[in-house]
Amino acid sequence: MAKMIVMYDQPKDVEGFEQYYHEVHIPLVEKVPNIKGAKVQRVLQAMNTTEKLYLIAELEFENPAVLSQSLATPEFQEVQRDLANIMKYLNKPPVVVIVD
């Protein structure tokens, strides 16, 4: 199994972020091939950090090779391009990690 984890800080425009994220960004992500599972969780509390984490999204794939293949697809490239649109609601880009 492999996961892509995306961590968003507190948005500068919470209402705009929520609307855009759920109505535009998530539908783009849902088109990415080979996703086995997905979760979006609101952060209630973060410890041992000064980051003001707001939201964490997890995308699960069969294995690292499948994840890599999915990242190379036109569908994922569209998700990447959409980051420019979502940035108007954020103070800084989300942190993205890939784990196995």
C-alpha positions, 0 to 999 in steps of 0.5 A: 500500500502507498498513500499520498497525504496532503496537509492544508494550513488554516485558510485565509478564506475558510468559506471560499476554500471549503466551497472550492475544495468540495465543489471543484477540487475533490471532483478533479481528484476523484477522476485520478485512476487507481485510487483505492480509498480517500479520506478528508479529515478536519484537524481538531488539534496539532501538537508539537508544531506551530503549524495551524493545520486545518485539513488532511486528505489521504489518497490510498493506492495499491502500492508505490508503483501504482501511485507513481503511475497515477501521478503521471496521468493527465487526470493528476496533472489537472489536479496539480494545475488546480493548485494555482486556483485553490491558492487564492484561499490559502496562505501557503501551499499544502504540504504533500507527503508520500508514504508506504 
